[in-house]
Amino acid sequence: MNRRSFIPLFLAFCCSLLVTISCTPQSPDSANTPAEPTTEAPSGQPIVMGYSSWAGWWPWAIAEAEGLFEKNGANVELIWFDGYLESMQALAAGQLDANCQTLNDTISFADEAVNGEVAVLVNDNSAGNDKVIVAEDINTVADLAGKTVALEEGVVGDFLLNLALEEEGLTRDQVTIQNLETGAAATAFAAGQVDAFAGWVPFWETALQREGSKELTSSAAFPGAIPDLLVVTQTLIDEKPDQVQALVNTWFDILTFMEENPEEANAIMAQRASVSDEDFERYLEGTRFFTIEENLEAFSPGDSMVHMPYAAERMTEFMVEVGFIPEAPDLDAVLDDQFVQAYADAA
């Protein structure tokens, strides 16, 4: 997943030069939020929803191919972005009604998005697709003390490294951070210029080309630390809550289809992702799709990374500390569980 470095909002508006999308204002919808799917998508202006190349988001292609949006009464124009950054910029600028993005990126954009940004569904957790890769002579997290780590500051690789250091009683100040764009960081490590690399697939594959390099830790060791989400605008929630519910309902139909038709589902996703069969299987192995029960747990309060309110606080503290964002946004406004609750109540 091509996660981003921090860019001010004016660049988000400039992305209109890069993408050919426009969202016109939508009329208020006075209907109550339904949990039961309908059989026909409503007419009128569709929801414009973005997604990009991350294994947890490929399944949305199944909804488009198999008519699952229409089955659930969702009127959706699904837009594929080759660049994850551009999709986030488009949502922040009001050019999308919904987008697929990580929790930390949603927090980063929360104060700047013209129509607000609200996570309404957990698609998956990274369960190994984010890694810390190290040189041959580094065998434990404690061995990182005094070493140089190449990464993109403030994004998930940096956060993963921070969690690993904290678990061993170390601080980020005890390593030397070389701040590079993630692809450049992986290349620097592969070339032997630094001692370690932190980042996500497929960049850690580049890092592992260095002789003797190996995985030190990954997101599999920190369940809940890197949730991948369906994020909608607050405007869409206010004006068309029934369509937000339809999107959430569609996701769980997608999971059912994947379970009942694995070969067909995999073929659709692999074609959308444009990856080899070998890479496709490996990327899916590092992704844990969330059931409705896991969604309810993720949105609930708690004292571990499994609970997104707690994870959001930890992420926000980290991003403010490293200067990635100037201040904490209103985290209560970023998470909304009403739609997964409605789905669960109707099940």
Backbone hydrogen bonds, N-H to C=O, Kabsch-Sander energy under -0.5 kcal/mol:
donor,donor_aa,acceptor,acceptor_aa,energy
3,R,1,M,-2.3
11,L,8,P,-1.3
12,A,8,P,-0.7
12,A,9,L,-0.7
13,F,9,L,-1.5
14,C,10,F,-1.4
15,C,11,L,-0.9
15,C,12,A,-0.6
16,S,13,F,-1.6
17,L,14,C,-2.3
18,L,15,C,-1.7
19,V,15,C,-1.6
21,I,19,V,-0.9
24,T,22,S,-0.5
29,D,239,E,-2.2
30,S,28,P,-0.5
47,I,75,N,-3.3
49,M,47,I,-0.7
49,M,77,E,-2.4
50,G,98,A,-2.4
51,Y,79,I,-2.0
53,S,81,F,-0.5
54,W,52,S,-1.7
57,W,54,W,-2.5
58,W,54,W,-1.2
60,W,57,W,-1.7
61,A,58,W,-2.3
62,I,59,P,-1.4
63,A,59,P,-1.0
64,E,60,W,-1.5
65,A,61,A,-2.3
66,E,62,I,-2.8
67,G,63,A,-0.5
68,L,63,A,-1.6
69,F,63,A,-1.0
71,K,67,G,-1.9
72,N,68,L,-1.4
73,G,70,E,-1.7
74,A,69,F,-2.9
75,N,73,G,-0.6
76,V,74,A,-0.9
77,E,47,I,-3.5
78,L,76,V,-0.6
79,I,49,M,-3.4
79,I,77,E,-0.5
80,W,78,L,-0.5
81,F,51,Y,-2.5
82,D,80,W,-0.5
84,Y,82,D,-0.5
87,S,83,G,-1.3
88,M,84,Y,-1.8
89,Q,85,L,-2.4
90,A,86,E,-2.3
91,L,87,S,-1.9
92,A,88,M,-2.4
93,A,89,Q,-2.1
94,G,91,L,-1.3
95,Q,90,A,-2.7
96,L,90,A,-0.9
97,D,48,V,-2.8
98,A,48,V,-1.6
99,N,231,V,-2.9
100,C,50,G,-0.9
101,Q,99,N,-0.6
101,Q,229,L,-1.6
103,L,227,P,-1.6
106,T,102,T,-1.8
107,I,103,L,-2.4
108,S,104,N,-1.9
109,F,105,D,-1.7
110,A,106,T,-1.1
112,E,109,F,-1.4
113,A,109,F,-2.0
114,V,92,A,-2.6
116,G,113,A,-1.0
118,V,232,V,-2.9
119,A,334,V,-3.6
120,V,230,L,-2.4
121,L,230,L,-1.0
123,N,121,L,-0.7
123,N,228,D,-2.1
124,D,228,D,-1.5
125,N,288,R,-1.8
126,S,226,I,-2.3
127,A,286,G,-3.2
129,N,286,G,-1.0
131,K,199,G,-2.9
132,V,217,T,-2.7
133,I,131,K,-0.5
133,I,197,F,-2.9
134,V,214,K,-2.8
135,A,195,D,-1.9
138,I,135,A,-1.8
139,N,137,D,-0.6
143,D,140,T,-0.7
144,L,141,V,-1.9
145,A,142,A,-1.5
146,G,174,Q,-3.2
147,K,144,L,-2.8
149,V,147,K,-0.5
149,V,176,T,-3.0
150,A,196,A,-2.8
151,L,178,Q,-2.0
153,E,151,L,-0.7
155,V,152,E,-1.5
158,D,152,E,-0.5
158,D,155,V,-0.6
159,F,155,V,-2.1
160,L,156,V,-2.9
161,L,157,G,-2.3
162,N,158,D,-2.3
163,L,159,F,-2.3
164,A,160,L,-2.2
165,L,161,L,-2.5
166,E,162,N,-2.6
167,E,163,L,-2.1
168,E,164,A,-1.0
168,E,165,L,-0.7
169,G,166,E,-1.8
170,L,165,L,-2.9
174,Q,171,T,-1.6
175,V,172,R,-1.5
176,T,147,K,-3.0
177,I,175,V,-0.6
178,Q,149,V,-2.9
178,Q,176,T,-0.5
179,N,177,I,-0.8
180,L,151,L,-2.7
180,L,178,Q,-0.7
185,A,181,E,-2.6
186,A,182,T,-2.3
187,T,183,G,-1.9
188,A,184,A,-2.4
189,F,185,A,-2.1
190,A,186,A,-2.5
191,A,187,T,-1.8
192,G,189,F,-2.1
193,Q,188,A,-2.5
194,V,188,A,-0.5
195,D,148,T,-1.7
196,A,148,T,-1.4
197,F,133,I,-2.8
198,A,150,A,-1.6
199,G,131,K,-2.3
201,V,129,N,-1.7
203,F,200,W,-1.5
204,W,200,W,-0.9
205,E,202,P,-1.1
206,T,202,P,-0.9
207,A,203,F,-1.8
208,L,204,W,-2.0
209,Q,206,T,-1.5
210,R,207,A,-1.7
213,S,210,R,-1.9
214,K,134,V,-1.9
216,L,132,V,-3.3
217,T,132,V,-1.1
219,S,130,D,-2.4
221,A,218,S,-1.9
222,F,219,S,-1.5
225,A,222,F,-2.2
228,D,124,D,-3.0
229,L,101,Q,-2.5
230,L,121,L,-2.3
231,V,99,N,-3.0
231,V,229,L,-0.6
232,V,118,V,-2.8
233,T,97,D,-2.0
234,Q,115,N,-1.4
235,T,115,N,-1.4
237,I,233,T,-1.7
238,D,234,Q,-2.5
239,E,235,T,-2.5
240,K,236,L,-3.0
243,Q,240,K,-0.9
244,V,240,K,-1.4
245,Q,241,P,-2.4
246,A,242,D,-1.9
247,L,243,Q,-1.8
248,V,244,V,-2.1
249,N,245,Q,-2.9
250,T,246,A,-2.2
251,W,247,L,-1.8
252,F,248,V,-1.3
253,D,249,N,-1.4
254,I,250,T,-2.2
255,L,251,W,-2.0
256,T,252,F,-1.7
257,F,253,D,-2.4
258,M,254,I,-2.6
259,E,255,L,-1.9
260,E,256,T,-2.3
261,N,257,F,-2.7
265,A,261,N,-2.8
266,N,262,P,-2.6
267,A,263,E,-2.0
268,I,264,E,-2.0
269,M,265,A,-2.4
270,A,266,N,-2.8
271,Q,267,A,-1.9
272,R,268,I,-2.0
273,A,269,M,-2.7
274,S,270,A,-1.5
275,V,270,A,-1.1
280,F,276,S,-2.8
281,E,277,D,-2.2
282,R,278,E,-1.8
283,Y,279,D,-2.8
284,L,280,F,-2.1
285,E,281,E,-1.7
286,G,282,R,-1.0
287,T,284,L,-1.8
288,R,125,N,-2.3
289,F,287,T,-0.6
290,F,123,N,-2.1
295,N,291,T,-1.9
296,L,292,I,-2.4
297,E,293,E,-2.0
298,A,294,E,-2.4
299,F,295,N,-2.2
300,S,296,L,-0.9
300,S,297,E,-0.6
307,H,304,S,-1.7
308,M,298,A,-3.6
308,M,306,V,-0.6
310,Y,307,H,-0.6
311,A,307,H,-2.6
312,A,308,M,-3.4
313,E,309,P,-1.5
314,R,310,Y,-2.3
315,M,311,A,-2.8
316,T,312,A,-2.6
317,E,313,E,-2.5
318,F,314,R,-2.2
319,M,315,M,-2.7
320,V,316,T,-2.4
321,E,317,E,-2.2
322,V,318,F,-2.1
323,G,320,V,-1.0
324,F,319,M,-2.5
325,I,319,M,-1.2
331,L,329,P,-1.2
333,A,330,D,-0.9
334,V,331,L,-1.0
335,L,331,L,-0.9
336,D,119,A,-2.3
341,Q,337,D,-2.4
342,A,338,Q,-2.0
343,Y,339,F,-1.9
344,A,340,V,-2.4
345,D,341,Q,-2.5
346,A,342,A,-1.6
347,A,343,Y,-0.9
347,A,344,A,-0.6
